């Protein structure tokens, strides 16, 4: 059945007459705004932490479960794949059944899947339950934003999202520190078991505090074909990004999945104009600020996640730090995100998102340029300056882009908007790792042989050179057992120098992406639909 979906994207003050009711202060625990924020922060912390904490545990998991490198990669890939594919659909479920219910189900399932991983005795079981973690995490994340949108009045929403962004940023950056402590002093299972009491706390708090909010125009049906088309397109896109480093960007398989993804998105877009209650009303994207917010979130994640990916190798493999020491060296980044996110929320409330977002991406570009100057012997002080600048630049973007996306969507689509925000971040992170990884690989492949020969080392056969390049891309010196110390020192010097040149180029590309994002940020503005009460109607 053909229908038309309209969204008022007028300037503030020109909204539709059927404005959603402004959140009213709660008298007791139930629905209290700041207690609601604390509750969703506990749940969100689990999901964000699991994105990075597990990387530290992978070597121990591999030894204990006798897993191959490819199998270990799936511990991370399965989680992100399930999360990215399900986010928008999960947001729609929250809009339909209530964000309180989906949040509680997500918290419970995520904690249960975490406990199951800790009890697993095979790599297949670990990967299976990581998929479950991703699916339940997808229920939890958009629901958290939907609850904040429905609970906080407009003048306090930015501050709430600022604290929410602080929790995500601190959890993401702090994952390697906590993971290192747990793996070194307990075991790898503790990385997952820790989610069980945290999840139980979030469930208890959520049962007592969260209030069920449902917009008057909430969807009443499901766009099943839309879900299938969007999920399939998202799967093919993320799968191509995950496999591109192994297959190569010129490989036919990579482009096959990219093409299938594009076709899937095209079919989804066509279908959404025909269905009565679409999964994503495409009129949402008539809002330039909302569209700019989605693009900005993708670009931010490319620069942040792609750049941070190489920093961990740099600290551990080039500087020889332990996982805990590497995590501690990232504290300036974590600290600035913790301090900067609430301040950014207050600044955005006062000035609007445009200036803080553009300024934040400009600072991010400067930080990524600074990281391109890091050398093998760069001291901790210099590194801390660039890491702190990166955290300072990311804080307003994490907060502001989220507010722009969620605030410019109608209340009844707050879950979908939250899913869009998280999906943009996940796709951006995958894209950043894949593209910047390709830049790193290309630089290493083009310079390693010359650097190797220039140091007077014997020429390597093509197969050995390829294996050496794969090690160097991670900052590892390909020193064979029994190699004389002087030769090993030369190999290490060549490997680290080549890795640094690749990381430098990748950081410059990330800086360029951040610079482009400055221009995108200028297209953003406050959530006029939220404030004016513009809604979605079906004719």
Order of alpha helices (4+ residues) and beta strands (2+ residues): beta-alpha-alpha-alpha-alpha-alpha-alpha-alpha-alpha-alpha-alpha-alpha-alpha-alpha-alpha-alpha-alpha-alpha-beta
